[in-house]
Amino acid sequence: METDFSRIRGAIFDMDGLMFDTERLVIRMWGEVSKKMGIPIPRVTLDRMRGHNARDCEVIFNEGLGGSLDYNEGRRVLNEIREDYYARHGVPVKKGLHELLAFLHEHHIRTALATSTSRPAAQRLLQMAGVENDFDRQIFGDEVENSKPAPDIFLAAAKALDLPPQACMVLEDSFAGVRAADAAGCVPVMVPDLDKPTLEIEALLAAKCDSLLDVMELLA
């Protein structure tokens, strides 16, 4: 059944991989951690971590490495590498982010951020990108009980916007995020980044867009 996007009154944004081109960076930086520590970090483990909050990432990491590298020590080294990158280059913003946020504001569609990243880390990226004041509501991964693919964060975002989930479009790039949006009863729209949708994921989607610029066409 074709989705009627004219009923959309809220847009809920994921952050990493959707707004910012940070997922690619993190994969590369974990590779640098691996070299520094002299311990292989399987790519499949890093892929499994995508879209999850810090607590779940730690579990996935420890399962994948079997205790050969302490997650917190690895994160410490990763954060040093990441801080150096941001100091030199800033945060890489995905094409169409600023244009889409302006479009939503002009068309009186309410906006929420719903990211698995913790509040302090996410707000720093938002400030670097100059979009910290562009969302009506912000929900962070350390503020909900269950991480994606559980629906908690999107239900919380819809509630914060004072809208029913079915009136909220969720913009996501990860499989965990798409599954969470569907479980919440929202309208999942995928803008693929590192993960290209499988048949299972495509069946959950209301639409798939090549970039954030294309999302505007759905709502025009």
Rosetta silent file (secondary structure, phi, psi, omega in degrees, C-alpha in Angstrom):
SEQUENCE: METDFSRIRGAIFDMDGLMFDTERLVIRMWGEVSKKMGIPIPRVTLDRMRGHNARDCEVIFNEGLGGSLDYNEGRRVLNEIREDYYARHGVPVKKGLHELLAFLHEHHIRTALATSTSRPAAQRLLQMAGVENDFDRQIFGDEVENSKPAPDIFLAAAKALDLPPQACMVLEDSFAGVRAADAAGCVPVMVPDLDKPTLEIEALLAAKCDSLLDVMELLA
SCORE:     score description
SCORE:     0.000 S_00000001
   1 L     0.000  132.948 -179.262    0.000    0.000    0.000 S_00000001
   2 L   -73.802  137.690 -177.740    1.352    3.400   -0.953 S_00000001
   3 L   -78.706  135.052  175.326    2.005    5.739    1.971 S_00000001
   4 L   -91.237   97.610 -176.460    0.048    8.980    2.165 S_00000001
   5 H   -75.734   -7.260  178.033    2.765   11.417    3.194 S_00000001
   6 H   -69.361  -16.466  179.428    0.276   14.272    3.399 S_00000001
   7 H   -88.243   -2.918 -178.506   -0.678   12.995    6.870 S_00000001
   8 L   -73.206  125.473  178.305    2.870   13.412    8.173 S_00000001
   9 L  -120.400   -4.530  178.571    3.071   16.088   10.880 S_00000001
  10 E  -143.490  146.107  176.491    6.393   15.158   12.448 S_00000001
  11 E  -124.411  122.695 -177.874    9.837   14.154   11.223 S_00000001
  12 E  -110.110  123.504 -174.634   12.116   12.184   13.551 S_00000001
  13 E  -103.785  131.029  159.001   15.806   12.106   12.669 S_00000001
  14 L   -71.532  173.522 -178.550   18.464    9.560   13.498 S_00000001
  15 L  -117.243  -71.334 -174.869   21.900   11.204   13.694 S_00000001
  16 E   -68.037  126.825 -179.373   25.014    9.130   12.891 S_00000001
  17 L    87.089  -17.383 -179.570   25.032    7.976    9.281 S_00000001
  18 L  -107.422  -55.125  177.198   21.857    9.933    8.551 S_00000001
  19 L   -89.576  -37.859 -176.116   22.671   13.551    9.405 S_00000001
  20 E  -122.761  142.143 -179.081   26.425   13.170    9.728 S_00000001
  21 L   -84.642   60.909 -173.750   28.814   10.981    7.739 S_00000001
  22 L  -100.354  -20.963 -178.746   30.244    9.555   10.952 S_00000001
  23 H   -64.087  -42.417  177.662   29.609    5.818   10.564 S_00000001
  24 H   -61.290  -40.956  179.058   32.298    5.547    7.881 S_00000001
  25 H   -61.653  -44.341 -176.299   34.660    7.509   10.121 S_00000001
  26 H   -64.413  -41.094  177.434   34.063    5.237   13.092 S_00000001
  27 H   -58.788  -46.480 -179.735   34.792    2.100   11.048 S_00000001
  28 H   -63.988  -40.268 -177.827   38.063    3.643    9.873 S_00000001
  29 H   -70.478  -35.034  174.143   38.962    4.822   13.367 S_00000001
  30 H   -63.595  -31.563  174.279   38.332    1.407   14.908 S_00000001
  31 H   -62.771  -38.481  176.807   40.816    0.172   12.307 S_00000001
  32 H   -67.982  -38.652  175.962   43.347    2.628   13.720 S_00000001
  33 H   -59.820  -44.615 -179.655   42.554    1.405   17.243 S_00000001
  34 H   -57.594  -43.597  179.371   43.175   -2.154   16.049 S_00000001
  35 H   -66.743  -43.690 -179.153   46.616   -1.197   14.703 S_00000001
  36 H   -62.861  -39.801 -175.410   47.565    0.754   17.831 S_00000001
  37 H   -88.856  -13.872 -178.946   46.507   -2.058   20.165 S_00000001
  38 L    69.733   28.754 -177.699   47.768   -4.871   17.940 S_00000001
  39 L  -130.133  124.598  179.183   44.448   -6.704   18.215 S_00000001
  40 L   -64.856  135.427  175.317   42.186   -7.558   15.233 S_00000001
  41 L  -117.102  110.022 -174.681   38.668   -6.111   15.469 S_00000001
  42 L   -60.737  134.722  177.863   36.304   -8.011   13.155 S_00000001
  43 H   -59.770  -35.484 -179.339   34.370   -5.820   10.704 S_00000001
  44 H   -61.895  -32.985  177.536   31.266   -7.939   11.331 S_00000001
  45 H   -67.311  -44.551  178.700   31.392   -6.881   14.995 S_00000001
  46 H   -63.282  -38.861  178.675   31.572   -3.190   14.055 S_00000001
  47 H   -65.725  -37.450  179.082   28.667   -3.642   11.629 S_00000001
  48 H   -66.678  -28.699 -177.963   26.574   -5.289   14.353 S_00000001
  49 H   -74.679  -20.217 -172.783   27.204   -2.309   16.659 S_00000001
  50 L   -62.352  130.141  177.254   25.762    0.194   14.183 S_00000001
  51 L    90.605   -6.732 -177.288   22.563    1.890   15.382 S_00000001
  52 L   -99.435  159.962  177.859   22.863    0.644   18.974 S_00000001
  53 L   -79.821  174.936 -173.635   23.497    2.605   22.161 S_00000001
  54 H   -61.144  -38.770 -178.828   26.761    2.431   24.134 S_00000001
  55 H   -62.543  -46.907 -179.921   25.507   -0.248   26.522 S_00000001
  56 H   -70.108  -35.072  177.406   24.508   -2.619   23.723 S_00000001
  57 H   -60.406  -39.540  179.338   27.667   -1.813   21.751 S_00000001
  58 H   -62.159  -42.326  179.229   29.770   -2.944   24.687 S_00000001
  59 H   -63.465  -46.949 -179.185   27.949   -6.291   24.799 S_00000001
  60 H   -63.147  -42.384  179.800   28.310   -6.804   21.030 S_00000001
  61 H   -61.679  -48.070 -177.937   31.986   -5.780   21.127 S_00000001
  62 H   -65.640  -35.776  175.609   32.823   -8.130   23.981 S_00000001
  63 H   -63.773  -42.688 -176.004   31.018  -10.999   22.267 S_00000001
  64 H   -71.455  -32.343 -176.403   32.914  -10.367   19.042 S_00000001
  65 H  -102.883   -7.737  174.629   36.366  -10.053   20.609 S_00000001
  66 L    58.276   30.299  177.443   35.988  -12.604   23.372 S_00000001
  67 L    85.660    2.826 -178.775   37.793  -10.436   25.907 S_00000001
  68 L   -71.501  -21.069  176.196   40.931   -9.914   23.788 S_00000001
  69 L  -141.722  126.097  178.075   40.446   -6.139   24.008 S_00000001
  70 L   -67.268  127.355 -175.981   38.689   -4.256   26.802 S_00000001
  71 H   -58.553  -45.042 -177.221   35.857   -2.220   25.253 S_00000001
  72 H   -65.477  -35.675  176.698   36.387    0.817   27.462 S_00000001
  73 H   -68.808  -41.195  176.227   40.100    0.926   26.680 S_00000001
  74 H   -61.741  -41.399  178.137   39.331    0.627   22.991 S_00000001
  75 H   -64.606  -36.101  179.186   36.800    3.442   23.270 S_00000001
  76 H   -61.452  -45.566  179.219   39.355    5.621   25.046 S_00000001
  77 H   -67.376  -41.174  177.797   41.783    5.264   22.150 S_00000001
  78 H   -58.602  -44.474 -178.070   38.958    5.714   19.630 S_00000001
  79 H   -64.897  -35.413  176.092   37.870    8.950   21.313 S_00000001
  80 H   -62.744  -44.198  179.469   41.424   10.333   21.155 S_00000001
  81 H   -64.875  -42.650 -177.667   41.540    9.636   17.416 S_00000001
  82 H   -67.527  -41.708  179.378   38.066   11.088   16.899 S_00000001
  83 H   -61.733  -39.463  178.164   38.784   14.248   18.889 S_00000001
  84 H   -63.950  -41.673  179.375   41.860   14.890   16.790 S_00000001
  85 H   -63.237  -49.222 -177.815   39.836   14.453   13.594 S_00000001
  86 H   -63.364  -35.640  178.906   37.029   16.794   14.706 S_00000001
  87 H   -63.511  -33.383 -177.032   39.536   19.419   15.847 S_00000001
  88 H   -91.366  -31.521 -171.183   41.080   19.441   12.374 S_00000001
  89 H  -123.256  -15.868 -172.939   38.068   18.825   10.131 S_00000001
  90 L    76.807 -173.676 -179.926   34.833   19.321   12.079 S_00000001
  91 L   -92.337  132.710  179.777   31.875   16.979   11.708 S_00000001
  92 L   -77.772  115.978 -176.211   31.042   15.844    8.142 S_00000001
  93 E   -90.989  135.659  179.577   27.437   16.869    7.391 S_00000001
  94 L   -72.084  147.827  179.452   25.362   14.807    4.957 S_00000001
  95 L   -57.623  129.745  173.882   24.078   16.442    1.784 S_00000001
  96 L    93.652   -4.985 -176.733   20.679   18.080    2.181 S_00000001
  97 H   -60.623  -52.652 -176.548   20.509   18.253    5.989 S_00000001
  98 H   -65.158  -38.572 -179.978   20.249   22.028    6.271 S_00000001
  99 H   -66.109  -41.706 -179.767   17.881   22.271    3.304 S_00000001
 100 H   -66.561  -43.157  178.991   15.561   19.586    4.684 S_00000001
 101 H   -61.424  -40.230  177.412   15.413   21.140    8.149 S_00000001
 102 H   -65.111  -40.995  178.815   14.545   24.524    6.603 S_00000001
 103 H   -61.179  -46.462 -179.168   11.868   22.883    4.426 S_00000001
 104 H   -62.605  -41.506  178.321   10.255   21.146    7.407 S_00000001
 105 H   -62.661  -44.710 -178.872   10.205   24.378    9.380 S_00000001
 106 H   -64.053  -30.755 -177.923    8.628   26.282    6.478 S_00000001
 107 L   -98.107   12.572  174.379    5.945   23.611    6.108 S_00000001
 108 L    57.884   37.654  173.057    5.202   23.493    9.853 S_00000001
 109 L   -98.804  121.354 -175.105    6.277   19.872   10.230 S_00000001
 110 E   -71.143  150.845 -174.456    7.612   19.335   13.742 S_00000001
 111 E  -126.349  144.065  174.872   11.064   17.836   14.154 S_00000001
 112 E  -139.063  146.438  170.657   12.733   15.602   16.705 S_00000001
 113 E   -97.866  134.435  177.880   16.180   14.092   17.043 S_00000001
 114 E  -138.280   90.616 -174.193   16.228   10.463   18.213 S_00000001
 115 E  -117.340  145.294  176.320   19.792    9.170   18.399 S_00000001
 116 L   -72.239  -13.646  179.223   21.382    6.208   20.156 S_00000001
 117 L   -71.135  149.126  179.813   24.321    8.479   21.008 S_00000001
 118 L   -67.263  159.227 -177.425   24.490    9.922   24.532 S_00000001
 119 H   -57.844  -50.454 -176.950   23.341   13.495   25.152 S_00000001
 120 H   -61.025  -44.413 -177.827   26.800   15.076   25.744 S_00000001
 121 H   -67.747  -41.267 -178.420   28.413   13.476   22.681 S_00000001
 122 H   -68.396  -43.045 -177.761   25.436   14.156   20.404 S_00000001
 123 H   -64.156  -31.663  176.723   24.992   17.775   21.469 S_00000001
 124 H   -64.180  -42.531  178.636   28.646   18.457   20.696 S_00000001
 125 H   -66.683  -41.032  178.560   28.166   17.220   17.124 S_00000001
 126 H   -59.448  -41.637  179.677   24.945   19.205   16.747 S_00000001
 127 H   -67.025  -41.406  179.087   26.760   22.360   17.842 S_00000001
 128 H   -63.244  -33.619 -179.263   29.666   21.752   15.467 S_00000001
 129 H   -86.518   -8.128  179.194   27.198   21.337   12.600 S_00000001
 130 L    74.414   27.653 -178.738   25.186   24.405   13.632 S_00000001
 131 L  -121.792   16.532 -175.642   21.882   22.520   14.008 S_00000001
 132 L   -63.837  -22.239 -179.353   21.572   22.388   17.794 S_00000001
 133 L  -107.740   13.256 -174.188   18.507   24.674   17.700 S_00000001
 134 L   -95.393    3.651 -179.673   16.845   23.159   14.636 S_00000001
 135 L  -118.828  138.023  177.622   14.854   20.451   16.436 S_00000001
 136 L   -68.625  -34.514  179.504   11.683   20.911   18.445 S_00000001
 137 E  -142.211  153.961  179.186   12.634   17.982   20.666 S_00000001
 138 E  -136.464  127.309  178.388   15.745   15.876   21.273 S_00000001
 139 E  -123.620  135.571 -173.155   15.875   12.328   22.674 S_00000001
 140 E  -120.331  160.639 -173.754   19.192   10.574   23.347 S_00000001
 141 H   -62.831  -25.957  179.452   20.289    6.987   23.737 S_00000001
 142 H   -87.463    9.810 -178.269   21.077    7.325   27.430 S_00000001
 143 H  -114.424    3.145  177.100   17.512    8.519   28.120 S_00000001
 144 L  -126.037  155.722 -174.219   15.565    5.393   27.092 S_00000001
 145 L   -73.218  -45.990 -173.909   15.578    1.932   28.604 S_00000001
 146 L  -115.535  135.063 -179.699   15.951   -0.176   25.464 S_00000001
 147 L   -76.745  160.845  168.818   18.131    0.544   22.443 S_00000001
 148 L   -54.078  139.609   17.193   17.072    0.198   18.811 S_00000001
 149 L   -86.852    7.665  171.394   15.679   -2.102   17.377 S_00000001
 150 L   -65.811  150.789 -173.888   13.308   -1.705   20.334 S_00000001
 151 L   -81.066   -1.045 -169.108   10.797    1.100   19.636 S_00000001
 152 H   -48.883  -49.330 -171.737   11.440    3.051   22.860 S_00000001
 153 H   -68.971  -33.528  179.495   13.303    6.036   21.432 S_00000001
 154 H   -78.600  -33.094  173.005   10.836    6.678   18.611 S_00000001
 155 H   -64.408  -40.427  178.409    7.831    6.306   20.896 S_00000001
 156 H   -65.328  -38.787 -179.720    9.488    8.812   23.241 S_00000001
 157 H   -67.446  -43.871  178.271   10.155   11.204   20.337 S_00000001
 158 H   -62.199  -42.645  178.181    6.566   11.018   19.065 S_00000001
 159 H   -62.500  -41.448  179.761    5.278   11.601   22.590 S_00000001
 160 H   -63.743  -31.969  177.302    7.629   14.572   23.005 S_00000001
 161 L   -81.786   -6.421 -177.200    6.226   16.052   19.783 S_00000001
 162 L    60.559   43.242  179.911    2.688   15.414   21.079 S_00000001
 163 L  -130.853  149.350  172.338    1.921   13.420   17.937 S_00000001
 164 L   -69.775  147.945 -178.068    0.700    9.859   17.324 S_00000001
 165 H   -54.174  -37.870 -176.791    3.470    7.608   15.949 S_00000001
 166 H   -67.500  -12.360  175.842    1.612    7.081   12.672 S_00000001
 167 H   -95.993    4.886 -177.046    1.853   10.833   11.981 S_00000001
 168 E  -113.585  123.481  171.724    5.649   10.746   12.374 S_00000001
 169 E   -85.540  130.717  176.986    8.078    9.960    9.601 S_00000001
 170 E  -106.414  126.271  178.077   11.317    8.424   10.883 S_00000001
 171 E  -100.617  119.314 -173.193   14.473    9.045    8.858 S_00000001
 172 E  -140.194  157.100  174.500   17.009    6.262    9.358 S_00000001
 173 L  -119.654  -14.786 -174.705   20.056    4.698    7.750 S_00000001
 174 L  -105.665  155.309  177.033   20.495    1.548    9.867 S_00000001
 175 H   -62.593  -42.877  179.836   18.603   -1.727    9.950 S_00000001
 176 H   -59.274  -40.073 -179.791   18.187   -1.460   13.733 S_00000001
 177 H   -68.445  -40.556  178.267   16.668    1.999   13.287 S_00000001
 178 H   -64.171  -43.554  179.264   14.249    0.908   10.556 S_00000001
 179 H   -63.396  -39.314  179.177   13.091   -2.031   12.659 S_00000001
 180 H   -65.405  -42.335  179.702   12.619    0.272   15.661 S_00000001
 181 H   -62.869  -42.807  178.348   10.605    2.772   13.612 S_00000001
 182 H   -64.642  -42.924  179.820    8.348    0.026   12.295 S_00000001
 183 H   -64.314  -28.891  179.343    7.879   -1.453   15.775 S_00000001
 184 H   -78.623  -11.861 -177.155    6.903    2.009   17.059 S_00000001
 185 L    83.732   14.360  176.941    4.176    2.328   14.421 S_00000001
 186 L   -83.838 -176.900 -179.623    5.923    5.263   12.747 S_00000001
 187 E  -105.276  101.535 -174.744    6.491    5.732    9.006 S_00000001
 188 E   -78.196  128.408  173.630   10.017    4.440    8.239 S_00000001
 189 E  -125.333  124.839 -177.304   11.993    6.192    5.494 S_00000001
 190 E  -103.833  133.216  169.856   15.505    4.950    4.836 S_00000001
 191 L  -116.218   91.629 -170.430   18.360    7.026    3.476 S_00000001
 192 L   -59.222  143.274  175.856   20.963    4.254    3.119 S_00000001
 193 L  -120.375  -99.837  178.068   24.528    4.841    4.235 S_00000001
 194 L   -80.472  -28.313 -178.697   26.730    1.791    4.875 S_00000001
 195 L   -97.568  119.319  174.006   23.774   -0.615    5.001 S_00000001
 196 L   -91.859  134.455 -171.155   21.889   -1.234    1.770 S_00000001
 197 L   -61.969  135.515  172.360   18.350   -2.470    2.462 S_00000001
 198 L   -83.500  175.316  177.684   17.662   -6.180    2.273 S_00000001
 199 H   -60.990  -37.692  178.764   14.302   -7.562    1.126 S_00000001
 200 H   -62.393  -45.230 -178.913   13.263   -7.799    4.783 S_00000001
 201 H   -69.476  -41.517  179.337   14.100   -4.135    5.416 S_00000001
 202 H   -58.675  -33.872  179.972   12.526   -2.944    2.156 S_00000001
 203 H   -67.282  -21.290  179.879    9.267   -4.583    3.218 S_00000001
 204 H   -89.333  -14.186 -170.288    9.217   -2.347    6.310 S_00000001
 205 L   -86.148  141.693  168.170    9.870    0.907    4.450 S_00000001
 206 L   -81.917  -29.026  179.078    7.389    3.539    3.372 S_00000001
 207 E  -164.924  159.446  172.986   10.102    4.944    1.088 S_00000001
 208 E  -128.190  131.619 -177.423   13.816    4.845    0.327 S_00000001
 209 L  -122.109  145.835  178.952   15.679    8.042   -0.606 S_00000001
 210 L   -74.399  -28.572  179.156   19.136    8.510   -2.068 S_00000001
 211 L  -153.103  171.374  176.991   19.779   11.623    0.037 S_00000001
 212 H   -65.042  -26.489  176.653   18.077   13.925    2.519 S_00000001
 213 H   -60.874  -35.874 -177.370   17.277   16.250   -0.378 S_00000001
 214 H   -70.504  -21.071 -179.972   14.989   13.577   -1.831 S_00000001
 215 H   -62.060  -33.606 -179.992   12.925   13.448    1.385 S_00000001
 216 H   -59.990  -33.066 -179.459   11.454   16.831    0.488 S_00000001
 217 H   -65.445  -31.671  178.365    9.886   15.317   -2.624 S_00000001
 218 H   -64.743  -32.001 -172.046    7.898   12.893   -0.468 S_00000001
 219 H  -101.509   -5.986 -175.912    6.317   15.782    1.420 S_00000001
 220 L   -69.088    0.000    0.000    5.875   18.282   -1.427 S_00000001
